[in-house]
Amino acid sequence: MRMIPCVMRCAGLAAALTVTLASGAAAQTDVATLVDRASAYVEAFQKNFGSVVAEERYEQRLRRAPNPTNTAVQQRGSGGPQETTLVSDFLLVEVKGEGWLPFRDVFERDGRPVRDREQRLATIFLKGDRNAFEQARTIMNEGARYNIGNINRNINTPTLTLAFLTSLHRHRFEFKRGKRDESDQGIEVEFRETARPTFVATTGGRDLPVRGRFWISEADGTILRSELDAVDTGVEAHITVTYQKDEGIGLFVPVRMEERYRRPRDPLEVQGVATYSRFRRFQVSTSEELAK
């Protein structure tokens, strides 16, 4: 089962924000204003973070799921690796008409190099030919093959949920204001996807609507944490991302991603933890315009 971000098929839909009332007009204004601030923040963040490359250390392991419904079902792929550690370059790339897309370029697996790291991303985007973006997409799909477990996936990126707040995709969701975090980590805003086709789909093209929560700074819309749930009768995915200020580049950046994936009736689930460090400015424009 492969879960694929819906980008091309979503781009032509009309933009409008649907807001769920919490309690009257004042609550509607509150959540709308908060989402507006978060949307403006994300648009600016993507442009700023688009010139940054991070080093990602990504640990995946197979573990027994709590209370599996039927342990007699054999998990496909259970004979493969039970755990792996990937080290990659991670960055966002702007593609005209599709927004900012994440790319993971794996250069080490379980302590062994899988390719020559030096200047690989810069070479791709400096080539200036029409195949630069497709080459980068190939690298992303290539990196996905290192995932372990029986669920093929490419939604396991820390910036995925930020796309839900952009002008390109926010019309797809309903937003509802929740509680203020007691640790002063922002205000909780729930989101639920209502549009079809969905942003995420299975390999067979089945819609997989998502829901989750953001924790948003009331003052300026900064995203402090996000949770994503994508669940139906065939698969479930849960991804949590935590952001912190990196003084070196002056941005709130993803520092930790925690995730779980499982299929109903499978005794095992995939667990992953990714951490991000060595944020540095990329000296080459990462816009797909270079390929034209």
ZAVONU-320328 format. One record per atom (N, C-alpha, C, O): residue in one letter; z, y, x. Coordinates in steps of 0.2 Angstrom, whole numbers, plus 2048, in hexadecimal, padded with zeros to 3 digits. Example, Ala and Ser with C-alpha at 12.3 -4.5 7.8 and 13.67 -1.06 7.14 Angstrom:
2
A8277E4842A8277EA83EA8277F0842A82A7EF847S8237F5840S8247FB844S827800840S828806843
***
This chain:
292
M8007FA804M800800800M800806804M804807809R7FB80A804R7FB810808R7FB816803R7F88177FEM80081B805M801821801M7FE827805M7FF82880BI7F982A801I7F582F805I7F6836801I7F58367FBP7F783B806P7F8842803P7F18447FFP7EC843802C7F28467F9C7EC8487F5C7EA84F7F7C7EE8547F5V7E58507FBV7E48577FEV7DD85A7FBV7DD85E7F7M7D88567FCM7D18587FAM7D18587F2M7CE85D7EFR7D48537EFR7D38537E8R7D78587E4R7D68597DEC7DC85B7E7C7E18607E4C7DE8677E5C7E186B7E1A7DA8687E9A7D986F7EBA7D58737E6A7D68797E6G7D28707E1G7CE8747DCG7D28757D6G7CF8797D1L7D88737D5L7DC8757CFL7DF87C7CFL7E087F7D4A7DF87F7C9A7E18867C8A7E98867CAA7ED8827C9A7EA88C7CDA7F188D7D0A7F68907CAA7F48957C7A7FB88D7C9A8008907C4A80788D7C5A8078877C7L80C8917C5L81388E7C6L81688C7C0L8178917BBT8188867BFT81C8847B9T8238837BBT8258807BFV8278877B7V82E8877B9V8328847B3V8318857ADT83787F7B5T83B87C7B0T8418817AFT8458837B3L8438837A8L8488877A7L84F8837A8L85087D7A5A8548867ABA85A8837ACA85F8857A6A8628817A3S85F88B7A5S86288E79FS86089579DS86489A7A0G85B89679AG85989D798G8558A079DG85389E7A2A8538A679BA84E8AA79FA8518AC7A6A84D8AC7AAA8578AD7A6A85A8AF7ADA8598AA7B2A8588AB7B8A85A8A37AFA85A89E7B4A85389D7B6A85189B7BCQ84E89E7B1Q84789D7B3Q8458A27B8Q8418A17BDT8478A97B8T8468AE7BDT8498AC7C4T8468AD7C9D84F8A97C4D8528A77CAD84E8A27CDD84D8A37D3V84C89D7CAV8488977CEV8418997D0V83F8987D5A83E89D7CBA8388A07CDA8388A47D3A8338A47D8T83D8A97D4T83D8AD7D9T83F8A97E0T83C8AA7E5L8438A47DFL8458A07E5L83F89C7E7L83D89B7EDV83B8997E3V8358967E4V83089A7E8V82C8987ECD82F8A07E5D82B8A57E8D82C8A77EFD8288A77F3R8338A87F0R8358A97F7R8348A37FCR8328A4801A83589D7F9A8348977FDA82C8967FFA82A894804S8288987FAS8218977FBS81E89C800S81B89A804A8218A2800A81F8A7805A8218A580CA81E8A6811Y8278A280CY82A8A0812Y82689A815Y82489A81BV824895811V820890813V819892816V81789081BE816897812E80F899814E81089C81BE80C89B820A8158A081CA8168A3823A81889E828A81689E82EF81C899826F81F89482BF81989082DF81888E833Q81488E829Q80F88A82BQ80A88D830Q80888A835K80989482FK805897834K80989883BK806897840N80F89983BN813899841N814893844N81389284AF81588D840F816887843F810884845F81087F849G80A886842G804884844G80288484BG7FD88184ES80588984FS80488A856S80988685AS80A887860V80D881857V81387E85BV81187685BV80F873856V813873860V81386C861V81A86A862V81E86D866A81C86585FA82386285FA82285B862A81D857861E827858866E828851868E82C84E862E831850861E829848860E82C84485BE82E83E85DE82A83A860R83583C85DR83783585ER839832858R83D834854Y83582D856Y83582A850Y837822850Y83381E853E83D82184DE84081A84EE83F817847E841819842Q83C811846Q83B80D840Q83E806841Q83D803846R84180483BR8437FD83CR8437FA835R8437FD830L8437F3835L8437EF82EL84A7ED82DL84D7EA832R84D7EE827R8547EC826R8547E981FR8507EB81BR8597E581ER85A7E2817R85C7E8812R8607EC813A8587E880DA8597ED807A85F7EC804A8617E6803P8637F1801P8697F07FDP8677ED7F6P8637F07F3N86A7E87F4N8697E57EEN8627E47ECN85F7E67E7P85E7E07F0P8577DE7EFP8577DA7E8P85B7D67E7T8527DC7E4T8517D87DDT84F7D17DET8517CD7D9N84C7CF7E3N84A7C87E4N8487C77EBN8437C87EDT84D7C47EET84C7C27F5T8487BC7F7T8477BB7FCA8457B97F2A8417B37F3A83A7B67F4A8367B27F6V8387BC7F3V8327BE7F5V8317C07FCV8357C37FFQ82C7BD7FFQ82B7BE806Q8287C5807Q8237C7804Q82B7C980CQ8287CF80EQ8227CE812Q8237CC818R81C7D1810R8167D1814R8187D581AR81A7DB81AG8167D3820G8177D6826G81E7D5829G81F7D882ES8227D1826S8297D0829S8297CC82FS82E7CC833G8237C9831G8237C5838G8217CA83DG8217C8843G8207D083CG81E7D5841G8247D8844G82A7D6844P8237DE848P8297E184BP82E7E3846P82D7E5840Q8347E2848Q83A7E4844Q83C7EB845Q8407EE841E83A7EE84BE83C7F584CE8377F7851E8347F4855T8367FE852T832801857T834808857T83780B853T83280B85DT83481285FT82D815861T82A813866L82B81B85DL82581E85FL827825862L82B82885FV823827867V82482E869V81D831868V81882F86BS81D837865S81683A863S817842864S81C845865D811845865D81084C864D80F84D85CD80B84A859F812852859F811854852F81085B851F81385F855L80B85D84DL80986384CL805864845L80385F842L80486A843L80186C83DL7FA86F83FL7F9872844V7F586D83BV7EE86F83CV7EB872836V7EC86F830E7E9878836E7E687B830E7DF87982FE7DB879833V7DD877829V7D7875827V7D5879821V7D887981CK7CF87C821K7CD88181CK7CC87D816K7C9878815G7CF880810G7CF87D80AG7D4877808G7D5875803E7D787580EE7DC87080DE7E387280FE7E886E80EG7E4877812G7EB87A814G7EC87781BG7E887581FW7F387681DW7F5874823W7F786D823W7FB86B81FL7F4869827L7F5862827L7F985F82DL7F7862832P7FD85B82CP801858832P7FD853836P7FA84F833F7FE85383DF7FB84E841F80184B846F80484F849R801845846R80584184BR80183E850R7FD83984ED80283F856D7FE83C85BD802838860D80683A864V80383185EV80782D862V80582C869V7FF82A86AF80A82D86EF80882C875F80C827878F80B82587EE812824875E81681F878E81981B872E81B81D86DR819814873R81C81086FR82080B872R81E807877D82780B870D82C807874D82C80787BD82C80287FG82B80D87DG82C80F885G82680E889G82680F88FR82080C885R81A80B889R815810886R814811880P81181388BP80C818889P806815885P80480F887V804818880V7FE81587CV7F881987DV7F281787BR7F881F881R7F2823883R7F5828888R7FA829889D7F082B88BD7F183188FD7F383788BD7EE83A888R7F983A88CR7FB83F888R7F884688AR7F784A886E7F6847890E7F584D893E7EF85088FE7E984E88FQ7F085688CQ7EB85B889Q7E7857884Q7E185A882R7E9852881R7E584E87CR7E4853876R7DE853874L7E9856873L7E885A86DL7E486086FL7E086286BA7E5863874A7E1869876A7DA867877A7D686B875T7D986287AT7D286087BT7CE85F874T7C8861873I7D185C86FI7CE85B869I7CC861865I7C7862863F7D1866866F7D086D862F7CC872866F7CA877864L7CB87086DL7C7875871L7BF872871L7BB876873K7BE86C86FK7B786A86FK7B286E86CK7AC86F86EG7B4871866G7B0875862G7AA87285EG7A687585CD7AA86B85ED7A586885AD7A7867853D7AD867851R7A386484FR7A4863848R7A985D847R7AB85C841N7AA85984CN7AE85384BN7B585484DN7B984F84DA7B785A84FA7BE85B851A7C385984CA7C885584EF7C285B846F7C785A841F7C785283FF7CD84F83EE7C184F83FE7C184883DE7C4844843E7C783F841Q7C4846849Q7C784384FQ7CE84384EQ7D283E84FA7D184984CA7D884A84BA7DA846845A7E0843846R7D7845840R7D984183AR7D983A83CR7DD83683AT7D4838841T7D4831843T7DA82F847T7DD82A847I7DC83484BI7E283484FI7E883384BI7ED82E84CM7E9836845M7EE836840M7EE82F83DM7F482C83DN7E982C83BN7E8826838N7EA82083DN7ED81B83CE7E8822844E7E981D849E7F181C84AE7F381784BG7F482284AG7FB82284BG7FF81E845G80481B846A7FC81F83FA7FF81B839A80081483AA804810837R7FB81183ER7FB80A83FR801807843R802801843Y80480C847Y80A80984AY811809846Y816806848N81080B83FN81680A83BN81780383AN8127FF839I81D801839I81F7FA838I8207F9830I8217FE82DG8217F382EG8227F1827G81C7F0823G8177F0826N81D7EE81DN8187EC818N8157F2814N8117F080FI8177F8815I8147FE812I810802816I81380681AN80A802815N806807819N80780E816N80780F810R80781381BR809819819R80781F81ER80781D824N80582481BN80482A81FN80883081CN80683681EI80C82F818I810835815I817836819I81B83B818N81883281FN81E833823N81D839828N81D83782ET81D83F825T81D845829T82284A827T82384A821P82584D82BP82B852829P829858825P82D85A822T82285A826T820860822T81D85E81CT81A863818L81D858819L819856813L81B85B80DL81785D80AT82185B80CT82485E806T822866806T822869801L82286980CL82187080CL81A872808L819877806A81586D809A80F86E805A8108707FEA80C8737FBF81586D7FBF81686D7F4F8188757F2F8178767ECL81A8797F6L81C8807F5L8168857F6L81788B7F5T8108827F9T80B8877FBT8078887F4T8078857EFS80388E7F5S7FF8907EFS7FA88B7EES7F788B7E8L7F88877F2L7F38817F1L7F687C7ECL7F28797E9H7FC87B7EDH7FF8757E9H8058767E5H8078717E1R80887C7E5R80E87D7E1R80D87C7D9R81287B7D6H80787D7D7H80687D7D0H8078767CDH8078747C7R8078717D2R80786A7D0R80E8687CER80F8627CCF81386C7CFF81A86A7CFF81E86F7CAF81C8757C9E82386C7C7E82886F7C3E82E8707C8E83086C7CBF8328767C7F8378777CBF83D8797C7F83D87C7C2K8438777C9K8498787C6K84F8797CBK8508767CFR85287F7C9R8588817CER85E87C7CDR86087B7C7G86187A7D3G8678767D2G86D87A7D5G86D8807D3K8718777D8K87787A7DBK87787D7E2K87287B7E5R87B8817E3R87C8847EAR87F87F7EER88487C7ECD87D87E7F4D8808797F9D88787C7FBD8878817FDE88C8787FAE89387A7FCE89387C803E89887F805S88F879808S88F87A80FS88B880811S889881816D88988480BD88588A80CD87E88880FD87B88C813Q87B88280DQ875880810Q86F88280BQ86B87E80AG870887807G86B889803G86C8877FBG8718847FAI8678897F7I8678877F0I8638817EFI85D8817F1E86587C7EBE8618767EAE85C8787E4E85E87B7DFV8568767E6V8508777E1V84D8707E0V84A86E7E5E84D86D7DAE84A8677D9E8428687D7E84086D7D4F83E8647D9F8378647D8F83585D7D5F8378587D6R83085E7D0R82D8587CDR8268597CCR82485E7C9E8228547CEE81A8557CEE8188537C7E81A84E7C4T8148577C4T8118567BDT80A8567BDT8078537B8A8068587C2A7FF8587C2A7FC8517C4A7FF84D7C7R7F68507C1R7F284A7C3R7EB84C7C5R7E98507C2P7E88487CAP7EB8437CEP7F18467D3P7F184C7D4T7F58417D5T7FB8437D9T7F98457E0T7F48437E3F7FE8487E3F7FD84A7EAF7FD8447EEF7FA8447F4V80183F7EDV8018397F0V7FF8337ECV8008337E6A7FB82F7EFA7F88297ECA7F88237F0A7F98237F6T7F881D7ECT7F88177F0T7F18157F3T7EC8197F1T7F08107F7T7EA80E7F9T7E580D7F4T7DF80F7F4G7E780A7EEG7E28097E9G7E180F7E4G7DD80E7DFG7E38157E6G7E281B7E2G7E781C7DDG7E68207D8R7EC8187DCR7F18197D7R7F581F7D8R7F88207DED7F68237D3D7FA8297D3D8028277D5D8048227D2L80582B7D9L80C82A7DBL80F8317DBL8108347E0P8118337D5P8158397D4P81B83A7D8P81F8357D9V81D83F7DBV8238407DFV8278457DCV8268497D8R82E8457DER8338497DCR83884A7E2R8378467E7G83C84F7E1G8418507E7G8448567E6G8458597E1R8478597ECR84B85F7ECR84A8627F3R8488607F8F84A8697F2F84A86D7F8F8518717F8F8548727F3W8538737FEW8598777FFW85687D802W85487D808I8578837FEI853889800I85888F801I85D8907FDS857893807S85B898808S85A89E802S8548A0801E85F8A07FFE85E8A57F9E85B8AB7FCE8578AF7F9A85D8AD802A85B8B4805A8548B4807A8518BA805D8518AF80AD84A8B080CD8468AA80BD8408AA80DG8488A5807G84489F806G84389A80BG83F89580AT84789B810T847896816T84888F813T84D88E80FI84488A815I845883813I84A880818I84988081EL85087D815L85587B81AL85587381AL85787081ER853870814R853869813R84F86780ER84E86B809S84C86180ES84885F808S849857808S84A85480CE848855801E84884E800E84284C7FBE8408507F7L83F8477FDL8398457F9L83A83D7F7L83C8397FAD83983C7F0D8398367EDD8328347EAD8308387E6A82F82F7ECA82982C7E9A82A8257E7A82A8217EBV82B8247E0V82D81D7DEV82981B7D8V82881F7D3D8268157D8D8238127D2D82580B7D2D8298097D6T8218077CET8238007CDT8217FC7D3T8237F67D4G81C7FF7D8G81A7FB7DDG81D7FD7E4G81C7F97E9V8208037E5V8228057EBV82780B7EAV82780E7E5E82B80C7EFE82F8127EFE8308157F6E8318117FBA83081B7F6A83181F7FDA8368247FCA8368287F7H83A825801H83F82B801H83F82E808H84082A80DI83E834808I83E83880FI84283E80EI84284280AT84783F813T84B845814T84A84881AT84984581FV84984F81AV847853820V84D858821V84E85C81CT84F859827T85485F828T85186482DT84E862832Y85286A82BY84F86F830Y855873833Y85A874830Q854876839Q85887A83DQ85487F841Q84E87E842K858884842K85588A846K85488884EK859886851D84E888850D84C887857D84C88E85BD847892859E85089085FE851896862E84B897867E84889D867G848892869G84289386EG83C89686BG83989A86EI83B894865I835896861I83689B85CI83289D858G83D89B85AG83F8A0855G83D89E84EG83D8A2849L83D89784CL83B895846L84088F844L84388C848F84188F83DF84488983AF83F88383AF83A884838V84187E83EV83C87883FV83F87283CV84687183CP83B86D83BP83E866839P84186383FP83E863845V84786183FV84B85E844V84C856843V84E853848R84C85483DR84E84D83BR84B84B835R84B84F830M847845835M84584382FM84783B82EM847837832E84A83A828E84D833826E849831821E84783481CE84782A821E84382781CE84582081AE84781D81ER84381E814R843817812R83D81580ER83B81980AY83A80F80FY83580D80BY836806809Y83980280DR834804803R8357FD801R8317FB7FBR82F8007F7R8307F57FAR82C7F27F4R8317EF7EFR8367EC7F2P8307EF7E9P8347EB7E5P8347E47E6P82F7E17E8R83A7E17E6R83B7D97E7R83A7D77EFR83B7D17F0D8397DC7F3D8397DA7FAD8407DB7FDD8447E07FCP8427D6801P8497D6804P84A7DB809P8507DD80BL8447DE80CL8457E2812L8427E9810L83E7EA80CE8457EE813E8427F5812E8417F8819E8447F681EV83C7FD81AV83B800820V840807820V84080B81BQ843807826Q84780D827Q84581182DQ84380E832G84581882CG84281B832G846822833G84982582EV847824839V84A82A83BV84682D841V84582A846A84383383FA840837844A84383D846A846841842T84483F84DT84784584FT841849853T83D846856Y842850853Y83D854855Y84085985BY84685C85AS83D85A860S83F85E866S83986086AS83485F868R83B86486FR836867874R83086A870R82A869871F83386F86CF82E873868F82B87886DF82E87C870R82487886DR82187D872R81A88086FR81787C86AR819885871R81388986ER80C885870R80C884876F80888486CF80188186DF7FD88786FF7FC88B86BQ7FA887875Q7F688C877Q7EF88C874Q7EB891876V7ED888870V7E688786DV7E7888866V7EB885863S7E288C863S7E288C85BS7E1886858S7DD88285AT7E5884853T7E587D850T7E287E849T7E487B845S7DD882849S7D9883842S7D387F843S7CF87F848E7D187C83DE7CB87883CE7C587C83DE7BF87A83EE7C688383DE7C088883EE7BD887845E7B7888845L7C1884849L7BE883850L7B887E850L7B487E854A7B887984BA7B387484BA7AD876847A7A8872846K7AC87D846K7A687F842K7A2883847K79C885845
***
